[in-house]
Amino acid sequence: MADRDLSIWRSQPALDLVMSILILVFVAFLVLHSLPSMPALRNRLIARMGRRVYLLVYSILSLASLAGLIVAFAMAPEVVFWPEYAWQAWITLLLAPLGLFLVVCGLLSPNPSSISFRRGERSGAIVAITRHPVLIGFFLLFASHIFPNGEERALILFGGFSLYALVGIIMLERRGRIRAGSDWGRIVGKTSIIPCLALLRGDVRFTMDREFILSFFATAVLTFGLLFAAHEVLFGVDPLLLALYGAW
């Protein structure tokens, strides 16, 4: 009886339903996390609900959407488009730490033209590498995970997040131009969206700052922890074994 009940969830209609749920939950997750980039709607909600209630509701919905995304991903069928090989994992091992560094350094460094935990007119050293380090970092993190994960559900998740990061850059550029007006050229004159392009053009000279050095060591610690323990515990995959031996 138990096997018969389980077979219901393995049927094609059930698998299609789970995949549709994954897509819907993923879209809801992206829409919810796009709210901070829509100040008019956000301010309207705060005015109606109050700031504390808004933050509480937003936090609950964010956690619920993240939990739903994880559950939907775990339940989604493993439709394989390509097999796993060791060289694919090496792409992730090379690009993911770089992406993680850009995210950490971008959040810690002041950056008036992009996402940052810190405000101010001064730009951190990371801005000489790219104007949008956090979003470029997220793109590298998610896009690099596509190669060793040739499943339909992984393409939806990692590909969707990669595309979302690129769309976020376009939105920030547009909003920055409107908000800064004639000062926009001065703000972005010594930076570039494409990593290291401003350095190669000679528009800016690179110098390290405190945030850059701190982020380097923080990324090294996080990468070490993920490679040698946390990644397998959290996601059930040992990236080092995959890079050395490929799929078992």
Residue pairs with C-beta under 8 A, 6 or more apart in sequence:
8 14
15 77
18 72
18 75
18 76
18 77
19 76
19 77
19 152
19 153
19 156
21 72
21 75
22 69
22 72
22 73
22 75
22 76
22 153
22 156
22 157
23 156
25 65
25 68
25 69
25 72
26 69
26 72
26 156
26 157
26 160
28 65
28 68
29 65
29 66
29 68
29 69
30 160
30 164
32 58
32 61
32 62
32 65
33 62
33 65
35 41
35 42
35 45
35 58
36 42
37 168
37 171
37 172
37 175
42 54
45 54
46 54
49 57
69 157
73 153
73 157
76 152
76 153
77 152
77 153
78 151
78 153
79 151
79 152
79 153
80 150
80 151
81 150
81 151
81 152
81 155
82 150
83 150
83 247
84 148
84 150
84 242
84 246
84 247
85 148
85 246
85 247
86 242
86 243
86 244
86 245
86 246
88 147
88 148
89 147
89 148
89 239
89 242
89 243
89 246
90 243
91 144
91 147
91 148
92 144
92 145
92 147
92 148
92 239
92 243
93 227
93 239
93 240
93 243
94 144
95 140
95 141
95 143
95 144
96 140
96 141
96 144
96 145
96 223
97 219
97 223
98 137
98 140
99 136
99 137
99 138
99 139
99 140
99 141
99 142
99 144
100 137
100 141
100 219
100 222
100 223
101 137
101 215
101 216
101 219
102 126
102 129
102 130
102 133
102 134
102 136
102 137
102 140
103 133
103 134
103 137
103 138
103 141
104 137
104 215
104 218
104 219
104 222
105 124
105 126
105 133
105 211
105 212
105 215
105 216
105 219
106 114
106 115
106 116
106 126
106 132
106 133
106 134
106 137
107 115
107 116
107 117
107 134
108 116
108 117
108 118
108 124
108 211
108 214
108 215
109 116
109 118
109 123
109 124
109 125
109 126
109 127
109 133
109 209
109 211
109 212
109 215
110 116
110 118
110 119
110 120
110 122
110 123
110 124
111 118
111 123
111 124
111 126
111 127
111 131
111 133
112 119
112 120
112 121
112 123
112 187
113 123
113 127
113 131
113 132
113 172
113 176
113 180
113 187
113 188
113 191
114 127
114 131
114 132
114 133
114 134
114 135
114 172
114 176
115 132
115 134
115 135
115 172
116 134
123 191
124 209
124 211
124 212
125 206
125 207
125 208
125 209
125 211
125 212
126 133
126 211
126 212
126 215
127 133
127 190
127 191
128 190
128 191
128 198
128 199
128 204
128 205
128 206
128 207
129 195
129 196
129 199
129 206
130 136
130 191
130 192
130 193
130 194
130 195
130 196
131 188
131 191
131 192
131 193
132 168
132 169
132 172
132 193
135 165
135 166
135 168
135 169
135 172
136 165
136 169
136 193
136 195
138 161
138 162
138 165
139 162
139 165
139 166
142 158
142 159
142 161
142 162
142 165
143 158
143 159
143 162
145 154
145 158
146 154
146 155
146 158
146 159
146 162
148 242
149 155
149 158
169 193
173 193
176 184
176 187
176 188
177 184
180 187
189 203
190 198
190 203
190 204
191 198
191 203
191 204
192 198
192 201
192 203
198 204
199 205
199 206
226 239
227 239
227 240
228 240
231 237
231 238
231 239
232 238
